[in-house]
């Protein structure tokens, strides 16, 4: 999934960055994207609650947050 998340400044909503089966809820795909972006980050109970809440957001919004997380990691490495 991470290969579709933009790793550059986003100018338009990245609607196709997180894909899920038509007719299904986007929450599982959103959760997978968020967990991949947070890989290696220890999460507490409240973190988990917020992550679950964010899975209900529009996929383009979740993809943008994931993009920020990936880009911050790149800045931190530099």
Protein Blocks (a to p, Z undefined) as FASTA:
>chain_A
ZZmpccbdcfbdcfklpgcdehiafklmmmmmmmmmmgoiacdfklmmmmmmmmmpcfkl
mmmmmmmmmmmmmmmmZZ
